[in-house]
Amino acid sequence: SSFGRKVWVATSNALWKSLDFGENWTLESIKLPARLDSAEVGGLMGSAQYDDRHGVLVGGDWNRPDWNEATVWVYAREQWQVCKVCPGHVADVLYLPGYGGKVLVAGGQSGIWQSTDGGLSWEQMTDLPVYTLTSSALGDIIVASSRGKMYRLVQK
């Protein structure tokens, strides 16, 4: 994900950060629960940035979509915090525009989830497994993809 010239790339159990749009990189290790760190296909899988000081990392265990321990890490106040009520496996996450960094949508093997408190707690919207998410500029339309299908979610 990116914000201005800042870029984040989540890889397994680490976050690569660049302050100059990819010319130079620093590595930040993320302490994952032992269960997740040892998963065959698990760890960090997606990221989103709201602004210079707020962002979120998502992941989980691809083969255990119901396992929900520490699947979302929220960055605020210059520190990382694990979600209090976590979704199952999530591969992608995005901030919805117009909500001041409070509303996020995440999707993965466990379905589509929404947070209204900046990523600390989550409610499941559907159990439809998805791999990627994107939204319109206003955030009123979300497009999700999964297994050769596209889904369009419209806010009413």
N, C-alpha and C positions, 0 to 999 in steps of 0.2 A: 504494500500500500504506500501511498505518498501523500504528503501535505507540504505544499510549497516545494522547497528543495530537499526536504527530508524524505527518506525512503526507508521502509522496513521490509525485510524479507524473513519470514518464519521458516525455519528448517529443523524438523525433528525436536531437538531440545535446546535450540538456540535462536536468538534473534540477531540478524545482521542489520546494522544501522548505518545510514549514510546521511551526512548533513549537506552534501554538495551534489545531490542527484546522481550518486553512483561513482564518483571519481575516487573517493576514499571510503573505506568501510571499517567499522568496529564491531566486535563480536560481544554479545551479552548472553551469558548462559542463563537458562531458566531452569530452576530446580523443579523437576516433575516428580509426582508420586512414583514410587518404585514400580507399581503395577503398570503405569502408563509408560514409564521410561523403558521397560522391558518388553512392551507389546511388539508383536511382529510387524504390524503396520499401525504405529501410533506415535503420538507426540504432537507438536505444533503443526498446524496445517494452513492457517489463514491469519490475516491481520487487517486492521483498519485503523486509521488515524482520524481523530476529529479536528484537532488543532495541534499547536506546538507542545501542549502539555497533557493531552488526553488521547488514549488509544486502547486497543483491545487485541488480544491474541486468542485464537481458538484452536481446538484440536480434539484429541480423544483417541479411542481405540477403534479403528475401522472395522475390525472383526467383532467387536462388542459394542454395538451402537447404544445399548441401554446403560452402559457403565458411565456414570456421571460425576466422578470425582475429579475436580480441578480441570474441567474442560474449557474454562474461560478465565483469562488473566486480564485484569483491568489496570491500565496505567493512569494514575492521577496523583497529584501532589508529589511528583518525583519519586514514586514508589509503585511496586507491583502489588496487586491484591487479587486473591483468588475469589471467584464468585461464591456467594453464600448458597444460592439455590441454582445449581448448574444444569444445563441440558445434557443429553447424551452426546454422542459423537457429533461434532460440527466441523465442517471443512471450509466454510466461507462465512464472512460476517460483513455487515455494512451499517453505517450510521444513516438514519433517515434524516434528510434535510428538514430544517424548520423546527426542530425540537431541542435545540441547544445542547446537543450531545447526550441527551437522556434516552432517546429511543433508538434501539438497534434491532436488526433482524439477523438471525444466523441460521444456517442450513447445513445438513450433513446426512449421514446414514440414519440418524435418529429422527429426522423430520425437519420442520421449520419452526423456529422459536423466536419469541419477541421479548425484549427487555425494555422496561420503561424507567429504569433507575440507573442508566449508564452502564449496564452489563453485570451488575452484582446479583440480580435474580432474574429468572427466566420462566416464561410460560410457553407451553407447546401450542402452536397454531394448527399443525397438522403432522401426522406421522409419515407423510410422503417423503421418501429419501430424496435429497437433492445434493448437487455437487457445487454449483456456483449460483451466485445471486448478483443482481444489479438492480438499480432503481432509476426511475425518471428523475429529472432535475428537481422536481417538487416533492418526490418521495411518495407520491400517491399511487404509483404503479411499480410493482416489483416483478421482475422476470427471474424465474428459477429454472435450472436445467437438471435433467436426471435421465440417465440411461437412454439417450437418443430422443428425449422428449423435452419440450419447453412448456412451462406453466406461467401464466400471467395472473398475478394477484392484484386486485384493484381495491383501493381504499374507498369506502362509501361514506 
